[in-house]
Structures are given as structure tokens and as C-alpha cells.
Amino acid sequence: MKSLQLILNELADELGIGSISNSAFTQRRALLKHEFFIELNQKTNVEVMYGDGDFKHYKGMRVLGIDGSKVRLPETEEIKNEFGEIEYRNGEENIKGKHNYGLASVMYDVLNKIAVDSYLGKAKDYEVNLALKHLEHTHENDLLICDRNYPSYRWLSSIEQIGRKFVVRCSEASYKQARTMLKGLGEDSQLTTLKPSYEKSSEINRLKLPKRLAVRFVRIPLNNGKYEVLVTNLLGVEQHPKMNNYIQ
């Protein structure tokens, strides 16, 4: 509830320095580069958490959730040109317009509760493209968990190529096996091999990604009587019998 100037005065007294004006602080703050905040997170959170190897894990794996979310940004011309706009409409009151937005993608350690990596993309960026940027911040024995916007072949094969594990929720629009299992048909656990669609084959070849993926589809009953289907490259039923443990 304090004014900015009062806070600056208290800070100056604590540091034993001369007075700091509100205007001077605002001008200097505007010069901060966004990379500063990235490095600050890495140094004060990520490196401190994992530096001594003493952190929570599940069956030896660091569990990293990845998700994206639209973020409304300030209504300036510079931000609009950089990130873009999204239209909105309220049909009942016939209200419509546009707001500046970005797409925030975060890779979050769900057990240790820190953001390992984050990225702010453009309003109409594809979530998977932003998620791919997080992979360089993953390590061996990381388990990546994602919701149903992510089970594209490119995303799964990119994770497989660097030797990471994944558990991804499937939608009806993803794979044939998932659609069948979501209807309650077939076994609850099914091993299969995925291949890229004909339309995506050239892209997969260009990126030199695996052309075959050995995966397991797992069906989990929900309390509302419906089902959830997960796709994973954790293939050992004995080692990983209850996939719902990964999403609780």
C-alpha cells in the first residue's frame, strides 16, 4: 500500500546511499533487458534447487509439466507489433474488439514447485513449437507430462530422439487407438507403434526425427464415468503399472 517513492526512500536508507527519485528509478527500470529475468531465475531458483542433487523425484525421475496459456499484454502499439492481437466477441451484447496477447509456455517441476524454463511467444504461436524450446533445459531421467493439446507426432518423436520420457494426455482428435479407448473399447493398456501421417512425413524426414515410435496407450477411468487416455514411452507394465500416478 506504500507509494513507490516511499519504498525507494526506505531502500536508499537501508543501502546507505543517496536519495532515488521515482523518475530516475522508472527510467532505469525501462532499460532492463528481459534476459536478466531469465538468468535471475536460473541462478536463484533452478541452480539452487538442483545444485546439490537433493530434490524430490518420482522413481528416479524429475517430473516436468509443460503447458501454455494466453496472457493479455499491455495495449501499446509496440507490443501489438511484436506479439499480435486476438479478437474477442460477446454475442449477447454484440461487443467485439481486439486485445494484445502473448502465449506463455512454462516447464514446471511439479514436485519441487519451480519453473525450470519459460518462454513468451506471439499470440498465435503453436504451443508445441514453444514447448520444443524447453527441451534443451531437460536432463536424462526427466519425465515430461503434457495435456491433450500436445500429443503430436513431432512432439513425441522430438522427446524420444533426445532420450527423455513422456506421458501425454490424448484427445479424440489425436490417434486412432486413443479414440477407440476413449469409447471404452479394447484393453486398458495397449502397446503399439506410431508412424507420422503422410502429410507430416516430409517434415519428420527433414528434421531427422524417428519414423517409428514404440508407445503404450493407457486408459484410466474417471470419477464422472468417462475415461482418460494417456500415451507414453514408459513401456514396462511391471515398472509403471498405474499411469495415473504421474498426473495426480
N, C-alpha and C positions, 0 to 999 in steps of 0.2 A: 504493500500500500504506500510505500515511500516514493517520493519523486526521484527521478534519475539523478538530479543534481545533488540531492541529499546523500544518495548512495555513493556518488563519486567523491563527495567531501569525506565521508567515513573511510572510503578506501584510501584516499590520499593521506589521511591521518594515520591509518594503520601501517602504510608503507613508508611513512616519514618523508613524503615528497610534497612538492608544491601543489597548489590547487589545480584541479582539472575542470575545465568548463564543459557544460553539456554540449556545446557546439563542437569543441575540439574532439571530444570523445566520439560524437556521431560521425565526424569527417574521417577520423582514423578507422573507425569500425567499417566504413564503406570500402576501405582498401583491403580488407581481409580477403584472401583467396579461399575458395571453397576447399582446396586441397588441405588446408590447415585442419579442418574439422575431421577429414578422413584420417590424417596422420594422428591427430589427437585421440581418436577412438582406438586406433591400432596400438598406440603406445600406452595409454592409460587403462584400457579395458582388455583388449584381446591379448596383448603380450603379458600383462599382469596375470590374467586368468590362466593361461596355458604355459607360462614360463617354467614353472617347477614341475609340471606333469601331474599336479594334484587337482583334478577336476572330475566332475561326475560324468559317467558314461554308462551305456547300456550294452551289456555283453561285449565289452571292449570297444564299442563304437561311440563316437561323438555323434549325437543326433541333431541334425541341422534341418530346420524347417525353412522352406523358401516360399514366399508369396509376394504378390504385387497388389498395390492399392492406388486408386486415383487420388490425387492430392490437389485441392484447389489452391491456386497460386495468386499472388497479388495482381491486381488489374492494371498492369503497366504495359506500354507498347513494346518495350524491350523484352519482357517476359513472354508476351504473346508471340513475338517473332522467334524466340528461342524454343519455346515448349509447345505452343499451339493452343487451340481452343476446343471446347466440347460444347455442343448445343444442348440446351435443355428446353423442356416444354411441359407445361401443366395444362392438360386438355380441358379440365373442368372450368378453369378460369381463363383459358386462352392466353396464358402467359408464356412467352418464349424469349430466348436470348442466348447468349454465349458467355462462358466463363473461361478464364485461363486455367489450365490444368497440367499437371505432370503425372507420370506414372512412377511411383516409388516401388522399388523391388528390394527386399531385405532377406538376407540369410541369417537366421536366428538360431542360436544354440538353445534348444528348448529345455534342457536340463540345467544348464548353468546360467540361463537367462541373460545373455548378452548378444548384441548384434555383431556378428563376425564380419559382415560386409553389407554395404547398402549402396544403392545407385538410384539416382533420379533421372528418369528418361523423359521423352516427349509424351504429350498427351495421348497420342495414338500409337505408341510403340507396342510391340507384341511382347507379352510377359515372358515367353520362353527366350526371346532374344536377350532380354535383360538378365534372365537367370543364368544364361551361358557365361556372362561376365563374372559371376560368383565362383565359377569352378576353379579359377586359378587360386582362390583362397581356401580350397579344400585340401584335406590331407588323406593319406592312407588310413583306412578304418573309419572313414566318415560314412554315415548313413544319411542320405538326403530324402526328406519326406515332402511331398507336394500334394496340392489339392487337384481337383479334376480338370483344371484348365491346362495342365502340364503334360499329360501322357502322350505327347507327340513322339513319333519315331526318332526324329532328330535329337530331342532332349534325352530320351532314354539311351540312345546309342552314344551320345556325347559323354554321358556319365559312365557308361560301360567302357568306353575307349580309354579313359584315364584310371580305370580300376577302382571306381567308387561303387557303393551300394545304393540302391534306391527303393523306396516304397511310394507309389503314386496312386492316388485315387482315380478311378476311371468313371467317365460319363458314358451315357448311351451312345454318344457320337464318336467314341474312341475306337474300340476294337470289337470285332465280331464276337469273340469269346466273352467280353465284358457284357455286351448286350444280352447274350443268352443267359449268363449267370445272374444278371440283374432281374431276370424274369423268374428266377428260382429253379432253372433247369440245369441239369448236369451236376457234376461233383463240386464240392465246396473248394477243392484245391486241384488245379489243373496245370500241368507242365506243358509248355508249347514253345514253338519258335516263331518269332515275329520277323516279318520282312517289310521293307519300305513299300509304299504304294507305287504304282507305275509313275504317277505324277511327281513323286519325290525322289525317284531313283537317281536321276541325274544330279540332284543336289547332294545326295548321300555319297555318290561317287566322287563328286568334285571335292567334298570335304574329307574324303578318305575315311569315312566312318564305317563301322561294322555293317555288313549287309545282312547279317543274321543275328538275332538276339534270343538267347535262351532265357525264358522268363517263367514265372509262376503267377497264375491268377488265383486270388483267394477271395472267397465270398464270406462276408460277415453279416449275420442278422442284426438288425437294429431294433430298438425298443418299440418303434412305431409300426413294426410288421414288415418294413421294407428291407432292402439289402444294400450293402456297400461292397463294391468290388475293388480290390487293390491289385496292381501289377508290380512285381518285384523281381530283382535278380538274386534275392536270397532263396536259393533253390532247395536247401536242405530242410525237409519237413521235420526231421528229428531235432535239428538245432533251433528251428524257428517255427514251432507248431502253432502259435497264436499270433497272427499278424496284427490283431487289434491292439496288442501291447504297444506297438510303435506309434499309435495315434491317440493314445489316451493322454 
